[in-house]
Amino acid sequence: MAALPPDPVAFRALEHAGWQSAARHYDEAFGSLTRQAVDPLLDSAEVRPGVRTLDVASGPGYAAAAAAARGAQVAALDFSSVMVELARSQNPEMEFREGDAEALPFPDGSFDAVVMNFGMLHLAQPERALAEAFRVLHAGGRYAFTVWAKPEEAVGFGIILDAIRKHGNPDVPLPPGPPFFRFSDASECDKVLKVAGFRNVDVRKVPQVWRFSASGLLFEAFLAGSVRTQALLHAQSAPALNAIRDAVGRLAGEYENHGTVEIPMPAVLAAALKP
Ligand SMILES: C[S@@+](CC[C@H](N)C(=O)[O-])C[C@H]1O[C@@H](n2cnc3c(N)ncnc32)[C@H](O)[C@@H]1O
């Protein structure tokens, strides 16, 4: 992905359009994976019965639904109307609203816990989202978010990015955004959380495994269910895309175990306290 300075307006538009069209595929391709981080995320935010909890960038609502199952009082928000509809259809008893992580439509101090599962790396201005999470928490409240570990560990990303580098062009012009793996770095999480005012920062890895019935499905998951990686794939020439598809299938095949492809995809989980 080209190293141009981030352009928040263009990048946000890319993300928004991407999620509007990828929502259902994301649910099918990534849902079983990103759900694996939900319990550690909610534990880190100390989500228990009665805790007023906000799920930001809630997507299909996995964290929100799990928080409600714990007996928390849950609000959930996403900027994609298609995601919000999907979340409502899967959780008809819950409320999901459209809104922006960088400008939360809630008064100061209205939550005990704010969580964001794999949202941070999609934001044009993540510092604004951190400031907003801080604002809507009351003193003593907990914040927790997850992102992907670096591609050397989150092997699915390693495979697809490696295939694009070898068989395509990783520098096609796309609206530049913040580095995708910025928050995979524990010291970066620590720094931005403290700058936002949080304390007692804790950053750790959560092991996760992405399972497929066939090695070709890893490529299809990225092609249909992601946003930035999808944009990168769509910008490749047809012959390059075919070569990338073949390479990803071959590499994913190395992770086949008794008929199931099992790809390590650990998350980085950062949690902190609003003092
Ligand atoms: C990778 S998905 C994560 C979905 C879900 N939290 C999960 O556990 O799988 C990222 C989500 O962030 C949402 N999103 C991206 N930018 C946003 C923003 N600025 N404000 C609110 N939601 C945003 C997208 O619409 C998408 O649903």
PDBQT file of the ligand as one rigid body, heavy atoms in Angstrom, charges set to zero:
ROOT
HETATM    1  C1  LIG A 301     -13.550  -5.390  10.862  1.00  0.00    +0.000 C 
HETATM    2  S1  LIG A 301     -15.182  -4.851  11.154  1.00  0.00    +0.000 S 
HETATM    3  C2  LIG A 301     -15.379  -5.298  12.860  1.00  0.00    +0.000 C 
HETATM    4  C3  LIG A 301     -16.795  -5.697  13.173  1.00  0.00    +0.000 C 
HETATM    5  C4  LIG A 301     -17.058  -6.263  14.545  1.00  0.00    +0.000 C 
HETATM    6  N1  LIG A 301     -16.696  -5.319  15.602  1.00  0.00    +0.000 N 
HETATM    7  C5  LIG A 301     -16.414  -7.613  14.810  1.00  0.00    +0.000 C 
HETATM    8  O1  LIG A 301     -16.257  -7.921  15.994  1.00  0.00    +0.000 OA
HETATM    9  O2  LIG A 301     -16.135  -8.375  13.887  1.00  0.00    +0.000 OA
HETATM   10  C6  LIG A 301     -14.961  -3.112  11.242  1.00  0.00    +0.000 C 
HETATM   11  C7  LIG A 301     -16.246  -2.353  11.465  1.00  0.00    +0.000 C 
HETATM   12  O3  LIG A 301     -15.914  -1.002  11.726  1.00  0.00    +0.000 OA
HETATM   13  C8  LIG A 301     -16.920  -0.191  11.172  1.00  0.00    +0.000 C 
HETATM   14  N2  LIG A 301     -16.347   1.168  11.062  1.00  0.00    +0.000 N 
HETATM   15  C9  LIG A 301     -15.280   1.551  10.321  1.00  0.00    +0.000 A 
HETATM   16  N3  LIG A 301     -15.057   2.864  10.493  1.00  0.00    +0.000 NA
HETATM   17  C10 LIG A 301     -15.985   3.307  11.381  1.00  0.00    +0.000 A 
HETATM   18  C11 LIG A 301     -16.259   4.564  11.968  1.00  0.00    +0.000 A 
HETATM   19  N4  LIG A 301     -15.529   5.648  11.678  1.00  0.00    +0.000 N 
HETATM   20  N5  LIG A 301     -17.272   4.655  12.852  1.00  0.00    +0.000 NA
HETATM   21  C12 LIG A 301     -18.038   3.578  13.149  1.00  0.00    +0.000 A 
HETATM   22  N6  LIG A 301     -17.838   2.354  12.596  1.00  0.00    +0.000 NA
HETATM   23  C13 LIG A 301     -16.811   2.223  11.734  1.00  0.00    +0.000 A 
HETATM   24  C14 LIG A 301     -17.245  -0.875   9.863  1.00  0.00    +0.000 C 
HETATM   25  O4  LIG A 301     -18.484  -0.482   9.331  1.00  0.00    +0.000 OA
HETATM   26  C15 LIG A 301     -17.198  -2.345  10.293  1.00  0.00    +0.000 C 
HETATM   27  O5  LIG A 301     -18.469  -2.785  10.702  1.00  0.00    +0.000 OA
ENDROOT
TORSDOF 0
